[in-house]
Amino acid sequence: MKTSLQFFKDMGVCDGAYAFLEAWFTANGLETYDYLAGYALLESLPEFHAAAADGGPGHDTVAGWLQWAHDLRTRPEAIMYFGDHIEEPLFRTHDGHLHESLAAAQDHRRRVFAELRRDHAAARVINGVRLGDAGAETWEVVVPARDDLTRYDAFVWHDSTTGLNHRTESYAEAIAFDAEQAEVLKRIDAAEAAAGIMRKITDESGAFGVWVEVG
């Protein structure tokens, strides 16, 4: 990974550190310098230690200075700064699965949330029960937003918390259950919208890698 004075400025280096780096780059006639070589050099230069000690609150220790510099290798904008980074053919979905193409990652995400919606649709089914002669029952799938629930004597749906069917004579309870399931679907939709796909990028040498969101 390369560095330059403008690179350090754009990365937000403190004024005291920038003054030291500017003097060092100028004295050595440099426009860019290798990150790893520069990091090792900073640790060994007595004048750097002296400059750090005069850096002011928050920047007045060598350890703090070096930590800031160390953290550059995990900042995507630092790795991508010169535009010579490597976009690896490796993509990570929200559930930690790795894929070799963006299309494969997108397909995996689509299938994951499609399965969640199928499970949700099955869990949301409400059966309206009509009682007949001699205790006979007729079950029909009902949709509270569409059907007249007062026509039914009871309602049955599967309770995923107990693994058993839940039965009630209250259509108000059936409506409340359906409303709760609608909220579950909204949460699934929100989770899918937030489920970004990350791509692995490395610096031009391949030494440092980070994940950046691509879609």
Salt bridges, closest charged atoms under 4 A:
ASP71 OD1 - HIS70 ND1 3.71
GLU77 OE2 - ARG75 NE 2.93
ASP84 OD2 - LYS2 NZ 2.37
GLU87 OE2 - HIS85 NE2 3.92
GLU87 OE1 - ARG199 NH1 3.50
ASP95 OD2 - HIS97 NE2 3.96
ASP95 OD2 - HIS108 NE2 2.74
ASP107 OD1 - ARG110 NH2 2.65
ASP107 OD2 - ARG111 NE 2.98
GLU137 OE2 - ARG167 NH2 2.71
GLU140 OE2 - ARG130 NH1 2.70
ASP147 OD1 - ARG146 NE 2.90
GLU173 OE2 - HIS166 NE2 2.59
ASP178 OD1 - ARG124 NE 2.97
GLU183 OE2 - LYS186 NZ 3.30
ASP189 OD1 - ARG117 NH2 2.75
GLU192 OE1 - ARG117 NH2 2.59
